[in-house]
């Protein structure tokens, strides 16, 4: 018998891969994670290079709590150029944060920032994760045995962590609560952002979680002795707000060409400040004043001895106009991460 005729070949119906991808994404949306994992696994058996198959499988693994395998798959995808690099990168960084690998988060984000090709739609979240991870490298939560057995489904324990005096526990709870039932997580988040004595940066992180969940209701957030009510679903990224972009443009015009490193520091300081005070806005509403303030603080941190008169002259403002904003920025930058200053 002819050997070639005896070979058994599997022939798939047209568009089987596309249908499996659709079923997988639908299952993810409906929180049928085991089904989603099965659909994406079958898809990759048919088409091992299918970008959506790989990405969907990563998302399934994250939902199943298989974070190490998910991170390894992300690494492989980025190395082999499978799928949209920045979509994968964003998920990868999120996984590393949940694994407590903060130093790796810092290294990865800094490398991407140096390429100066960061899409604006993910820049805000990566800047904040960079800042948090830099702070958290001083406390390796992944090495603390008391946190090893905390699972996403331990809702009551995670909520108690939000009420802890230890900021590292609050940080862990905020990350993991986003994966549990909204019936329990949303009330806990709302209580947290309206409480006094909690870190404003972590409150901003909670507010972003609520925005990503498209929570469509008025919520009250307490910061710096003030209260404000906002609808998370109506909030916009600070990176695309006209005022913040005006400040960026002024800094770019006067700093970027002459000193790219200082400009990058200026932008990190500016986004960090806006994120820390959000949803409050920077006042006074003068982009020149805030550009001068950011430039001054970045120069001081960078060890460059510019006078306030010199900085003011660049932006056409008096030192007395930007000294108070500069002090506000310094207070945020110098504030220890683990001590509330609400």
N, C-alpha and C positions, 0 to 999 in steps of 0.2 A: 504493500500500500504506500502511495506517495506520502512522504512525511509532511510535506507542506499542507496537503489536503486534510491530514489528520489533526493538525493544530487547531485548537479551539480559541477563537477570538471573540472577545466581548464587544458587542456593538451597542452603543448607547443611543437612545432616541434623541432627536434634535433638541437642542436647548435644554438638555437635562441639567447642565451646570447652572444655567441661569435660573431655572426653577428651584434648584436646591439652595441657591444664594437667597432667593426671595423667601423661601420657607424658613431659612435660618434666621434672616433678619426679622421676620414676623414673629418667630418664636422668641427671639431676644426681647422684642418689644413687649410681648405678652408675658415675659418673665418665665417662659418655659425653657429654662437654661439647658437641661439635659437634652431636650429635643434639638435645640439650636446647636449644641456641641455635636450631636449625631449628624445633623444635616451638613455642617461645615466639614466634618471629617470625611463624609461620603464625597463631598464636592472635591476635596483635595485628592482623594483616591482617583477621581476621574481626571482632574486637571491640577497636577501638583504645583503649578505656578499661578493659580488663580488668585489675584490680589485680594478680592473680597472674601474669598474662602479663608485665606490666612488671617486677615484682619478680623473676620467674624469669629474665627476660632480663638484668637487672642481675647476678644471681648467675652466669649463664653467662659474661658479659663479664669478670667478675672472674677466673673460673677460666681464661679464655682469655688473661688478661694485658692485656686492653683496659681499663685502669683509668681513663683519661681519659674515654672514652665512658661507662663505667659511672658515674663521678661526675657527669657532665652529666645522665644519665638520672635519677639520684637527686635532683638539684636540681629537675628538671622535675616529678618526682612529688611532692615536698614542696610546691612552689609551687602545683601544681594540685590538691592534696589527694587524690592517687591512692594507695590502700592505707593501711596503718597507719603513721602518721607516725613513731613511735618505732622501729619495725622498720627502716624505711628510713633513719632518722637514724643508727642504730647501724652499719648497713652503710656508709653514706656516710662516717662518721668513720673507720672502718677503712680505707676506700679512701684517704682523705686522708693518713692516717698512712703507708700504703705509698708514696704519691706524695711523701712528705717535706714536705707542706704543713702544718707544725706550727703556724704562726701562725694559719692559718685554723681548725685544730682547736681551738685555744684560744678564738678568737672565737666559734665556733659553740657549743661546750659551755658557755661562760660565759653566753651568751645564753639557753640552755635552762635553766640553773640559776637564772637570775634570775626565770624564770617560776614556779619552785617547783612544777612539776608533773611532775618526773622519776619515772617508774615505778621501783620498788625493784629490779625484776629486771634492769635495765640500769644502775642507778646506780653500782654498784661498778666496772664496767669503764670507764665514762665518767670517773669521778673519777680513776682511775689514768692513763688516757690524757691527761687534762687535765694532771696533774702531769708526766708524761713529756714531753708536748709543750711545756710551759713551759720545761723544762730544755733540750729539743732546739732551741728557737728560737735558742739561742746557737751552734748548729752546724747549718747547713743542709746536710744530707746530700745533698739533691737537686742541689746545685750543685757537688758534688765529682765530677770527671770519672772518678775511679777506680771509682766505683760505678755509673756510667751503664749499663754493659753487663751488670750482674749480673741474671740471670734466675732464675725460680723453679726451673728444672730444673738449675741449677748447684749441685748438692747438695754436692759436695766442696769447692767454694769457700766456700759458706755455712758448712759445718762448720768450715772453717779460720778463718772470721770469728769463730765462737764462741770459738775459742782465742786470738784476738787480744787484745792489751792495750788496744786502743781500744774503749771502751764503745759508741761510735756504730756500730762494725762489729758488735758483739754484738747490739745492738738490731735492726739490719737483718736479721741472720741469723735471729733469733727470729721476726720477722714473716714472712719468706719461707719458712722451713723448714716452717711449718705447712701450706704448699700442696704439698709434695712427698711422695713415698712415705714412709709411716710406718715402713717397714722400715729406712730410713736416718735419718729425723728423730728417732724415739723414742730410739734409743740415744744419739744426740748430745745430746738434751735431758737424758737421765738422767745422762750424764757431767758436763754443765754444772752441774746443780743440786747435785751432790755435790762439786764442786771448791771449793777455797779461793781467795780472792783475786778472786771475782766479785761484782758488785753485787747485794746482797740484793733490791733492787727488781726487777731483771731476772730473778732466780731466781723471784720470786713470779709474774712474768708467764709464765715457762715453766710453772710449776705450774698456772696457770690454763689455759694451752693444753692441758696434759695432761688437766685436768679436763673441758674442753670436748670433747676427743676420747674421753672416757669410758674412759680407760686404767684397767683393772681389775687392778691388781697393786701390791704394796708397792714404794714408791720411797723412796730416802734423800736427804734434803736437808740440806746443811750451811750453817748461818748463825750468825754472831756467835760462832764457836768452839764451837757445839753441833751435834748431829745429831739428826734425828728421822725416823722412817719412817712414811709415810702412804700410803693408797690414794686417788689422785686422784679416782676415780669416787665416792668416799664423802664428799668434802669439800663443804661448803655455802658459799654466799656469805656474806661477813662482814655484809652488810646485813640478813640475816634471822636472825642468831644472837641469842639472848635477851640475852646479856651486852652486846653492842654496842648493841642497841636500848635497853637500860636506861640506858646512858650517854647515848644520844641523847635519851631522854625527860627526863632530869635537866637536860641542857643546854637543851632546849626550854622546860621549865618556868621556868628562871631567866634565860634570855638572849633567847629568840626574840622575845617581845613587846616587850621594852624596846629591843633592838638587833638587828634582823634581819640586818644586814650582819655583825655580829660572830658571830651564830649560824651563818651560812653558812660563815664562816671556821673556826669550831670544828668543823663537820662535815667540812670538807675535811681539816683536820689530823687528826681522829680516824680517818677512813677511810684516809687515807694511812698513818698509823702502823700500823693493823691490817694493811693490805696488805703493808707493808714487813716486818713480823715474821712473817707467815703462812708456814707453818702453825702456828708457835708461838702461844700465847695470851698476852694481856696479864695480867701478874701484878703486884700482888695482885688477887684476884678481888673487887674492891670497886668498884661502879659510881660511888659517890660520890667515891672517891679519883681515879678516872680522869676524871670530869667536872670536878673541880676542877683537875686537871693540864692538861687540854685548855683550859679556860677561862683559866687563867693564861698559857699559852703564846700563845693567840690574842690575849689582851689586850696582851701584850708586843709581839707583831708589829704589832698595830694602833695601838701608841703610847699605850695607855691605862694610866695609872699606878695600878693596883690593887695593894694589898699582899697578900702571901700570907695574912695574918691575915684580911683582908676576904673573899678568895676562899674560904678554909677555912670561914669562918662561914656562907657561903651554903649550903655542902653538908654542914655538920656534921662536918668532918674537921680534924685538926691540920695545920699547914703541914709538919711533919716527915713526915707520911704521904704527901703527894703531891709533895714536892720531887724525890725520886728519879724517879718516873714522868714528871714534867715535864722533867727533864733528859734522859731517854731520848727523849722526843718531840722535844726541841730538837735532839738529836744527829741524828735522822733528817731533820728539816726543814732543818738547816743543812749537811748533808753534800753536798759537790759531787757531782754526778751521775756525773762521769767518773773518780772515784777510788774503787776498791774499799775497803770497810771491814769485810770479813768477819772 
